[in-house]
């Protein structure tokens, strides 16, 4: 297994920027739903993971040029660089570090279809 990369403060990682909200900003605007959430380390944008129907986190990385994300799931502490496809660790970011623990996964509550498992990307 390759060693984890350490991501340091840079133009792609600003630990002072707070997250954009408790859920995927783009899914929320479109009344969509997500499986898991990712947080852009450059601007705080919260997007849905690549298993989610809309894959907003990776789309944000491509469109904005912000390649590094971190998990926005409670209890998960990892970083990912979409450009280099490297997983690693990084500094503590501005709170909150995850969506509210009472927010269901997938979420948000009330918008996830019963057949959600058939609709995800694997």
N, C-alpha and C positions, 0 to 999 in steps of 0.2 A: 504494500500500500504506500503511495507517495506521501511525503511529509506535507503537513498543512502549511500553507503560505500565511505569513502575517501581513495583514493589510494595515498600513499606517495612515495617519492623517495626510490628506492630499486634496487636490481639486476634486477627486472622485469620492472622497470620504471626509465629511465635515461632521464631527461628533456633536456640534452644538445645534444642529438643525433638528427641530422636533418633527415627529411623524405628521402626515397630512390628515390623519383621522383614525377612527377605529376599524375601518374596513377599506376595501378596494374603492378608491375614489371614482374610477371609471365605471365599475359595476354599479355602484350606488347611483351615479348619474343616469345610468341606463336601466335601472330597476333590475339588474342582473344579480347573479350569485357567484360564489367562489368556493374553492376547496380549501386552500391554504393561502396565507398572505405573506408578501415580501415587502421589505422597506428599502427604498433607494437610499444609499448612504451619502449621496451628494445633495439631494434636495428634500428628502423625507417623504417622497411620494409613496403611498401604499398602493400596491398592485397585487393582483391575484397570480398564483403560481401557474406553471405550465401544464399542470393537470386540469386546471380550471378551463371552462369552455372558451373564455375570451383571452386568456394568457396576457393580461395587461402589464405585469411586471417586466417580462422580457420585451414586450412592445415598447414600453417606456424606455428601457435601456437602449434599444435600437434607435428610437426617435430622438432621444435627448442626448445621447452620447455619454450617459451615466452608467458605466458597466457593472458597478458593484452593488449588490443587495445583501441584506441580512434577513434572516427569518423574522417574521412578526408574529410567531406563534409562542404562546406561553411555554417556558421551559426549554426552548431551543436557542442555542447560542452558536451560530455559524454564519459565515459570510461566503458569498459566491461571486466570482467575476465572470460575467457572460462572455467577455471577449477572449479571455485566456482559458476559460473553463476550469479554473482552479478554485478549490474550496479552501477556506482558511478561517482564521480568527482575526479579530480586530479590537479596537478600543470600545469601551462603554459609550453608548450613544445617549443623546438626550431622551429623557423619559417621556412617555411610557415606552418600554422596550418590547411590548407585545399588545395585541388586541385585548379587550377586557376578557377575563377568564370565564365570565358567564355568557359570552358570545359563542353560539354553537359552531361546530366545524362539521360539515361545511356550513356556510352562512351566507347572508344573515337570516335569522329566524323568519319564517313566513314566506321566503322567496325560493327556497330550495325545492325543486320538484322531487316527487317520490321516486322517480327513476333516475336520480342524479348519477348513480354509479354507471349507468349506460351512456351517460353524456360526457364523461371526463376523458381527457387525453391520458394515455398510459405510456 
